[in-house]
Amino acid sequence: MKIKNSIQICLLVLTFFGYSQEVQLKKANSNYENFQYVDAIKTYEKVAKKGYKSVELFSKLGDSYYFQSKLREANYWYNDLFLLNEKLNSEYYFRYAQTLKAVGDYKKADAMMALFNEANTSDVRAMLSKEQYDYLEEIKNNSGRYNIQNAGINSEFSDYGTSFYKNTLVFTSARDTGGVFVKKHSWTNQSYTNIYSSIITDNGNLSEPEKFSKKINSKYHESTPVFTNDGMTMYFTRNNFLNGKKGRDSNKGILLKLYKATKNGEEWGNVSELPFNSNEFSCAHPALSPDEKTLYFSSNMPGTKGMSDIYKVAILDDGTFGKPVNLGDKINTEARETFPFISNKNELYFASDGHPGLGGLDVFITQIKEDGTYGKVKNVGEPVNSNFDDFSFIIDTASKNGFFSSNREKNSLGYDDIYKCTETIPVPKDCQQNLNGVVIDSNTQEPIQGAKVVMFDINYVKLGEEITDIEGKFDFGSVDCGNKFRIIPEQKDYATVENMVIITKESDMKDLKISMTPKLQPIAVGRDLRRTLGIEIIYFDLDKANIRKDAEVELAKILEVMKQYPSMEIDVRSHTDSRQTKGYNLALSDKRVKSTIKWLVANGIEAQRLTGKGYGESQLVNKCADDIPCTEEEHQANRRSEFIITKL
């Protein structure tokens, strides 16, 4: 009887425990889906402490901390998640890598990124990770260029998002709401943020903060203002709230929007939202270009690559706005790019956790060039960056004094804090080389005047065009080190040839000598048309007779010459390497001849103008006979075709 009762009690406890977990998880999931991460964490952790394990539980616990930028806490639960050895969405390799950096385990973080890269070859984060495999060394080289200290205006709550306004520093704080009842945000369990200001004294210290403006601050979030040089206009971030009315998205969430306010006397007013806002996505953290004709901001609007991208929009002369433009893959990744700032030197500073960094958000810098493109993106290094979130960097280029925000633990009062920084050594300028050269005739070695030389990037995006002078010279000016370019000269009397140029990382001058082959070459019976034209060998894959894509390009050149000389007849001769038997190779080479002739006939050459024969391995061009070890490249040299002119 005792045994039976004991079993019944155990079953009752287990049943209740399972039911309790189910109820608690349902509640936690509801909080999680509504971005109420603080409440979700409490419930999830209660379940986890009772020994419950699952991918969903550990991933959501990790995510709840991750999306609050509490990376060390997130790391604890992601560790448990990966110990389950279950198949996971590859995004978790990236998130886990970020949290590993937060605890200083860069070796394991890099291993996680390698797994992420394998699963996401076209992801910008993966490509940057592969290209910048030595990112820690580069960050080390950029470090030690700033002196930093606590700004002295921080509270035990979140303080961040600074901006210069006349002789004051304007910033964001969650220190209170100024009312009897404190309204708290469900994500963080802190008060909604307001905008504060603090006078910058002559010695660079900051006065006791005061609320910035009753007309600007509301009962919801306000943050990250930026001001025009005359101090009469400000742009700022606020929840979707205007004239006492809330706006919600289709999921009933109150998102972020950008607003504009103007000053009348000593009062701020005339608050209006910018026209490209939407109830369905957020826009936040505005920044102005030095000429105040362009507004930069962060958003997750349609077309955004990651969690948030940086955009720019033209401010037109009549006060209206153009269409927002994404800054593109040079800046934005599939992660977070946010908090832009444009210095008086037209440098773009921004925060990102998609570019290789020390962990969490890091501050990066790039030069905005005159043509609107961007220079190399560089991590500003320690001590501004850490393995926590570092963001909202601003600097006065004249005094070299600035501010940034961070949730680092050292010398912190709590959550995000504001830090002063002084630039002692500028971040190194982009390494550049002068890319120029000369175009010459391959036969006479004389310069070719009037050739059009076009520069493309590795993906054939046109970057520039030059015409050679009387000495055959061209000059593309300065280009960034470490890049690859395709240089293609064109001249009507010469065959076009592509040249790949790799710019080394040492600043220097890159002189190119490009040879062009005249289109009119001596043609005679018995000559190999391929050699006469100087075109590539037409190769075949091992054991195959089909025409490769690269072979089609070369055959097209043969085709064009035969069309120019309608009486020309060609004998096509095909050869194989020595692998396989002689009989097999003879048959294979014969198939290759037939494939080549078939391609030429299909593209307009009369069959009677073409003859052909396969020679198998009987006419090797190197040592690679039977049983002689050779490389794949050496064997491929024997798998070739020849085009012997038999009649003109």
Helices and strands as residue ranges (DSSP letters): H 2-33, H 37-49, H 55-66, H 71-83, H 91-102, H 106-119, H 124-131, H 135-142, E 146-150, E 159-165, E 168-173, E 194-199, E 210-211, E 222-227, E 233-239, E 241-242, E 245-246, E 256-264, E 267-273, E 283-288, E 294-299, E 309-314, E 325-326, E 337-342, E 347-352, E 362-367, E 378-379, E 390-396, E 401-406, E 417-423, E 432-441, E 452-457, E 462-467, E 473-480, E 484-490, E 499-502, E 509-516, H 529-533, H 549-564, E 569-574, H 582-602, G 607-609, E 610-614, H 632-638, E 641-647
